[in-house]
């Protein structure tokens, strides 16, 4: 039976995306895989704050101010600057191995290594210079570290109806479900990292001093995902008795529909704001003639679809596929846009549209025009749009969203 795989096969980059061969996207410049050396300077009242400022400047020189001020990079630097996990005795003096290792964990993905020079001023403030290796490879996405609170989908129920009196169920069946959590789907998606859920580095008492400094370290989450699942509900219809051909055997019974309700909230732990708070139902896709004795297969199919839908909502809430730039195509009424959507994500979908992600007047998604994928890299994709007036496609606001696969 065909079912949806986690996050709509977001890493299946070999999936056929269109009938015509895709046109390569604009080639990115070739850079060393290890990154580019950059120097940054920071001055602040505390050493941690000065270090964060210095790292910010070093990254901005390579990747640009706009990238540094975006949530993925800025959240990691705020964690370096303020998070309680970094408040360890004898840390943040520019020397301790534990400090350096903890900071490197938090900024992995956009800085692959750094060295520090520090000076404490007479007034107690700090001046910090860092020499950092800033990752610039095409697949180097600054990670968003997510903590997932997901108790999982645990129960299903089948309500059985007579086909000629389908308003009241005459019987119900229930069972347990133990499927994979949404975190499994998210781990496959570029640019997202899942925090360890409380599992920290555990260093033995006999370890070397440098190793003992690492005791308790882990990557700190900048976002928390909270999921609550309802009971997975299915409905079946039992065919009425055929008076012309009476039978003592069981009457045919078919699954005719179903849904599961989900509550999803995403909190930005650094800024203390709610990114997304939504309650929605995921409907079942049940083919005609699906026998009710295969109810567990129907449960699995709906659970897989629900996990894919939830993972999709989480990913695009944290990494909105924004239009980076647009330019006129070769034909009249044709436009091309570059979008911050990795090819590995786009590969799980066939249909896209460009639109606006709501406003005060209309908070819902506002479609503008269909979009056709014509090429992509590990960090962005190029889409073709047929539209006479492209003024609504603003790089500051427009996005390209996938539709149902």
C-alpha positions in Angstrom: 0.0 0.0 0.0 1.3 3.5 -0.8 1.6 5.8 2.2 3.3 9.1 2.7 6.8 8.8 4.1 8.2 11.2 6.7 8.0 14.9 5.7 6.9 13.9 2.2 10.3 12.4 1.4 12.0 15.7 1.9 15.4 14.1 1.4 14.5 12.1 -1.7 16.3 14.5 -4.0 16.2 12.0 -6.9 12.4 12.3 -7.2 11.2 13.3 -10.7 9.9 16.9 -10.3 8.5 17.7 -13.7 8.0 16.3 -17.2 10.7 18.6 -18.7 14.4 18.4 -17.7 15.2 20.9 -14.9 17.3 23.9 -15.9 20.3 24.4 -13.7 20.0 27.2 -11.2 22.5 30.1 -11.2 25.8 28.5 -10.3 27.2 29.5 -6.9 30.9 30.5 -6.6 33.3 27.7 -5.7 34.7 28.1 -2.2 36.8 25.9 0.0 34.7 23.4 1.9 36.5 24.4 5.2 35.3 28.0 4.9 36.8 31.4 4.8 38.9 33.0 7.5 37.5 36.2 9.0 38.3 38.5 11.9 35.7 40.1 14.2 36.0 42.5 17.1 33.6 43.0 20.0 33.5 45.3 23.0 31.0 44.9 25.9 30.6 44.9 29.6 30.8 41.1 29.8 33.2 38.7 28.1 30.4 36.6 26.8 28.6 39.6 25.2 31.9 40.8 23.6 32.6 37.3 22.3 29.1 37.2 20.7 29.6 40.6 19.1 33.0 39.5 17.7 31.6 36.3 16.2 28.7 38.3 14.7 31.1 40.7 13.0 33.3 37.8 11.7 30.3 36.0 10.2 28.8 39.2 8.8 32.0 40.0 6.8 31.6 36.7 4.9 27.9 36.0 4.8 26.5 39.6 5.0 24.6 41.5 7.7 21.2 40.3 6.6 22.2 36.6 7.2 23.7 37.4 10.6 20.6 39.3 11.8 18.3 36.4 10.7 16.9 34.1 13.3 19.1 31.0 12.7 22.4 32.8 13.3 21.3 35.5 15.7 19.5 33.0 18.0 22.7 30.9 18.3 24.8 34.0 19.2 22.3 35.1 21.8 22.6 31.7 23.4 26.4 32.1 23.5 25.9 35.5 25.1 23.2 34.8 27.7 22.2 31.2 28.2 22.5 29.7 31.6 24.2 26.5 30.3 27.2 28.7 29.6 27.4 30.0 33.2 30.0 27.6 34.4 32.7 28.3 36.9 36.0 29.2 35.3 34.3 29.4 31.9 34.3 32.4 29.6 37.8 33.5 30.3 39.0 32.8 26.7 41.2 29.9 27.9 39.0 27.1 29.3 38.6 24.2 26.9 35.1 23.6 28.2 34.0 27.1 27.3 35.5 26.8 23.8 33.9 23.4 23.2 30.4 24.6 24.4 30.5 27.7 22.3 31.6 25.7 19.2 28.7 23.4 19.7 26.2 26.3 19.7 27.6 27.9 16.5 28.4 24.8 14.5 26.9 25.1 11.0 28.1 28.7 10.3 31.5 28.8 12.2 33.7 25.7 12.0 36.4 26.9 14.3 37.7 30.1 16.0 40.5 31.5 18.2 40.1 34.2 20.8 42.2 37.2 21.9 40.8 39.0 24.9 41.6 42.1 26.8 39.9 43.3 30.0 39.7 47.0 30.4 40.3 49.1 33.5 36.6 49.7 33.9 36.0 46.0 33.9 34.7 45.7 30.3 36.1 43.4 27.7 37.5 43.7 24.2 37.6 40.5 22.2 39.0 39.7 18.8 38.2 36.4 17.1 39.8 34.7 14.1 37.0 32.5 12.8 36.6 30.0 10.0 33.2 30.9 8.6 31.4 28.1 6.7 30.6 29.1 3.2 30.0 25.8 1.4 26.7 25.7 -0.6 25.2 23.2 1.9 26.2 25.1 5.0 22.9 26.2 6.6 22.9 27.8 10.0 21.0 25.3 12.0 17.9 26.0 14.0 18.1 23.8 17.1 14.6 22.6 18.2 13.5 20.9 21.3 10.5 18.6 20.6 7.8 17.9 23.2 5.8 15.2 21.5 4.0 12.5 23.4 3.1 10.9 20.1 -0.1 9.5 18.5 -1.2 6.7 20.8 -4.8 5.6 20.2 -7.1 5.0 17.3 -10.9 4.3 17.1 -13.1 2.9 14.3 -16.8 3.9 14.4 -18.9 1.5 12.5 -22.1 2.6 10.7 -24.9 1.0 8.7 -24.6 2.2 5.2 -28.3 3.2 5.1 -28.3 4.8 8.6 -24.9 6.5 8.8 -25.9 9.1 11.5 -25.3 6.9 14.5 -22.5 4.3 15.0 -23.8 0.9 16.0 -20.4 -0.3 17.2 -16.8 1.0 17.8 -13.4 -0.6 17.9 -10.3 0.8 19.5 -6.6 0.1 19.6 -3.1 1.3 20.4 -0.7 2.9 18.0 3.0 3.1 18.4 4.5 4.9 15.4 7.6 7.1 15.0 7.6 10.6 16.5 7.6 13.7 14.3 11.2 14.4 15.5 12.3 11.5 13.3 11.0 13.3 10.2 12.5 16.6 11.2 16.0 15.1 11.6 16.1 14.5 7.9 15.5 18.1 7.0 18.3 20.5 6.1 18.9 23.3 8.5 17.1 21.8 11.5 18.7 20.1 14.5 16.9 18.3 17.2 18.1 18.9 20.8 19.0 15.8 22.8 16.0 16.0 25.1 18.0 16.2 28.3 20.7 13.8 27.4 24.0 15.6 28.1 27.6 14.7 27.9 28.5 12.5 30.9 32.2 12.6 31.8 33.7 10.1 34.3 35.4 11.2 37.4 38.7 9.8 36.2 38.8 11.8 33.0 41.5 14.4 32.2 40.8 18.0 33.4 40.1 19.2 29.8 37.5 16.4 29.4 35.9 17.1 32.8 35.2 20.7 31.6 32.8 19.2 29.0 30.6 17.5 31.6 27.0 18.4 31.1 27.4 20.0 27.7 24.8 19.8 24.9 23.5 22.0 22.2 20.9 24.5 23.6 17.6 24.7 21.8 16.5 28.1 20.5 12.9 26.8 19.8 10.5 24.4 21.4 7.8 22.4 19.5 4.9 21.2 21.6 2.6 18.6 20.0 -0.7 17.2 21.3 -2.5 14.5 19.4 -6.2 13.5 19.6 -7.4 10.0 19.0 -7.1 8.9 15.4 -10.7 8.5 14.2 -11.8 6.3 11.3 -15.3 5.5 10.1 -16.6 2.4 8.2 -19.8 1.5 6.5 -21.4 -2.0 6.6 -23.4 -2.8 3.5 -27.1 -3.5 4.2 -28.4 -7.0 3.7 -29.3 -8.0 0.2 -32.9 -9.4 0.5 -32.7 -10.8 -3.0 -29.6 -12.8 -2.1 -29.7 -13.5 1.7 -26.5 -14.7 3.3 -25.5 -15.9 6.7 -21.9 -14.6 6.3 -20.6 -11.3 7.4 -21.7 -8.3 5.3 -19.0 -6.4 3.4 -17.6 -3.5 5.4 -15.4 -0.6 4.1 -13.4 2.2 5.6 -15.0 5.4 4.3 -13.1 8.2 6.0 -11.4 9.5 9.1 -9.2 12.2 10.6 -6.9 13.0 13.4 -6.8 16.4 15.3 -3.5 18.0 16.2 -2.5 20.9 18.4 0.9 22.5 17.4 2.7 25.3 19.1 6.2 26.6 18.3 7.9 28.8 20.9 11.0 31.0 20.2 12.8 30.5 23.5 15.4 33.2 22.8 12.9 36.0 22.1 10.1 34.6 24.3 7.5 34.7 21.5 5.1 32.2 20.0 5.9 31.5 16.4 2.9 29.3 15.6 -0.1 28.2 17.6 -2.5 26.1 15.5 -5.2 23.4 16.0 -6.1 21.5 12.9 -7.4 18.2 11.6 -5.6 16.0 9.1 -8.1 14.0 7.0 -7.6 10.4 5.9 -7.1 9.6 2.2 -9.1 6.4 1.9 -9.5 4.8 -1.6 -12.8 3.4 -2.5 -13.4 -0.2 -1.5 -10.8 -0.2 1.3 -11.9 -3.3 3.4 -12.4 -2.6 7.1 -10.5 -5.7 8.0 -7.4 -3.7 7.0 -8.1 -1.1 9.6 -4.5 -1.2 10.9 -3.2 -0.3 7.5 -5.6 2.7 7.3 -4.4 3.8 10.8 -0.7 3.6 9.6 -1.5 5.5 6.4 -3.3 8.3 8.3 -0.6 8.5 11.0 2.1 8.8 8.3 0.2 11.5 6.5 -0.3 13.4 9.8 3.4 13.2 10.7 4.3 14.6 7.3 1.8 17.4 7.5 3.0 18.4 11.0 6.7 18.2 10.0 5.9 20.4 7.0 4.2 23.0 9.1 7.1 23.1 11.6 9.8 23.3 8.9 8.2 26.1 6.9 7.3 28.1 10.1 10.9 28.0 11.1 12.4 28.3 7.7 10.0 30.3 5.5 10.8 29.8 1.8 11.3 33.5 1.1 11.8 35.0 -2.3 15.4 36.3 -2.4 15.4 38.0 -5.8 13.4 38.0 -9.0 14.3 38.7 -12.7 12.6 38.7 -16.0 12.6 35.6 -18.1 13.2 35.2 -21.8 9.5 35.4 -22.7 7.0 38.1 -22.1 5.1 37.5 -18.9 7.7 35.1 -17.6 9.6 35.7 -14.4 12.2 33.7 -12.4 12.7 33.9 -8.6 15.3 32.5 -6.3 13.9 31.1 -3.1 15.5 30.1 0.2 14.3 26.5 -0.1 16.9 23.7 -0.2 16.6 21.4 -3.2 16.4 18.4 -0.8 13.1 19.9 0.6 11.6 20.9 -2.8 12.2 17.4 -4.1 9.4 16.0 -2.0 6.8 18.1 -3.9 5.5 18.5 -7.4 3.4 21.6 -7.3 4.2 25.1 -5.9 2.7 28.6 -5.8 4.1 32.0 -5.0 2.1 34.1 -2.5 2.0 36.2 0.6 1.9 34.8 4.1 -1.0 36.8 5.3 -1.5 40.3 6.6 -3.5 42.2 9.2 -6.4 42.4 6.7 -6.2 38.7 5.7 -4.1 36.4 7.9 -4.5 33.5 5.6 -2.1 32.5 2.8 -2.7 34.7 -0.2 -1.8 32.9 -3.5 -0.5 35.0 -6.4 0.4 32.5 -9.2 1.6 28.9 -9.8 5.4 28.3 -9.7 7.4 25.7 -11.5 10.7 24.4 -10.1 13.4 24.7 -12.7 16.6 24.1 -10.7 18.1 24.2 -7.2 21.1 23.8 -5.0 21.6 22.7 -1.4 20.5 26.2 -0.1 18.1 27.6 -2.7 15.8 26.8 -5.6 14.9 28.7 -8.8 11.2 28.8 -9.9 9.6 30.0 -13.1 6.4 32.1 -12.8 4.1 33.0 -15.6 2.5 36.4 -14.7 2.1 39.7 -16.5 2.4 41.9 -13.5 5.1 40.8 -11.0 4.9 43.8 -8.7 3.2 41.7 -6.0 6.2 39.4 -5.9 8.3 41.4 -3.4 11.6 39.9 -2.1 10.8 41.4 1.3 7.4 39.6 1.6 6.7 36.9 -1.0 7.2 33.2 -0.5 7.0 30.1 -2.6 5.0 27.3 -0.8 4.6 23.7 -1.9 1.1 22.4 -2.5 -0.1 18.9 -2.0 2.4 16.4 -3.6 
